[in-house]
Amino acid sequence: MTIRFDRPVSHAARAARLIASFALVLCGVTLIGHRFAPLETPYFVLLLLISAGCAILAVLLALVGLAQLWQSAAIGGVSAVKAVVYAALPLAILGLGTERYWTRPHIYEISTDLNDPPDWLATPDTRQLWLPPRHLVTQQEREAQFEAYPALISRRYEGASDRVLEAVRKVAHDRHITIIKAEGADVADPNGNVKPKRRTRPQTANPAQDGSAAGDVPAIVPVPTPRPFRDGVAELIRQNTDVILQGETRTRIFGLPCDILIRIREEAETTLVDIRVASRYGQDDLGVSADLADDYLKALDAELLGIAGS
């Protein structure tokens, strides 16, 4: 006579697999929707938290299923393992956010000039929805920034300011930063795509007085110069103390929107560059602003290699 044992079924393990599957799908759709579709950041954060909550519940149920497998050989071990695998992505994102929350200062913007941060040309004003309202950055928070990111300081270059401006624009383009507003460089396209028109010299009645032959002599004769170009932008920089560019960008993976302000100030024989970066949502950017600023400044240093001052 054959004896057959009926193994119990772990309903906890099966529920864990279903809940973890839902958490993974929700996490993936949320990431894609925020990075490539118009899903607003507050809803993005909320959906990620829901996904992480489901993942935590799935892992707890999976542990129950594994315990039942060990104690009574209950069916459901495979489902429990799948639940843990499916929950890995939402839990990894939650773990990354938690680690940054506890190890980074609770600020939503940074500036390389702590005493005189460059002013926004257009003050960012975004609906926070369910997130708490924003507050002005305090001096205490500026000090916390310096303690956490001591390397985020102003950059001083010995090159001409128009050359630095060209490098600033190039690095901004390479880092997918769109310049939306400019002050001090408004004679040209803010992103540097269109060069300004050159000023023409008025014609005199007698060509001989002009020191040139009539007809085919250009109004402006090029003069060799080590600077990238001498045009309206360069002349405007010499007339004004600061050139300020304001742009916007998104982080590569999560697509978090941030506003960026770059100030170029010519001082004697050097050019000073300051940067201000602010996330658009929440009162804690988990270090995103600092990462963007550090990446930009390192790229600018590399672009202007050889003329950077200490």
Salt bridges, closest charged atoms under 4 A:
GLU40 OE2 - ARG127 NH2 3.10
GLU109 OE2 - ARG142 NH2 2.83
GLU109 OE2 - ARG276 NE 2.90
ASP113 OD2 - ARG263 NH2 2.94
ASP116 OD2 - ARG263 NH1 3.81
GLU141 OE2 - HIS135 NE2 2.95
ASP162 OD2 - ARG238 NH2 3.70
ASP174 OD2 - LYS170 NZ 3.16
ASP174 OD1 - HIS173 ND1 3.78
ASP210 OD2 - ARG201 NH2 3.88
GLU235 OE2 - ARG230 NH2 3.71
GLU235 OE2 - ARG238 NH1 3.80
ASP242 OD1 - ARG265 NE 2.77
GLU248 OE1 - ARG280 NH2 2.54
ASP259 OD1 - ARG280 NH2 3.05
GLU267 OE1 - ARG156 NH1 2.92
ASP274 OD2 - ARG263 NH2 3.08
ASP284 OD2 - HIS106 ND1 2.57
ASP291 OD2 - ARG100 NH2 2.92
ASP291 OD1 - ARG104 NH1 3.84
ASP294 OD2 - LYS298 NZ 3.20
ASP295 OD2 - ARG175 NE 2.70
ASP301 OD2 - ARG155 NE 2.88
GLU303 OE1 - LYS170 NZ 3.63
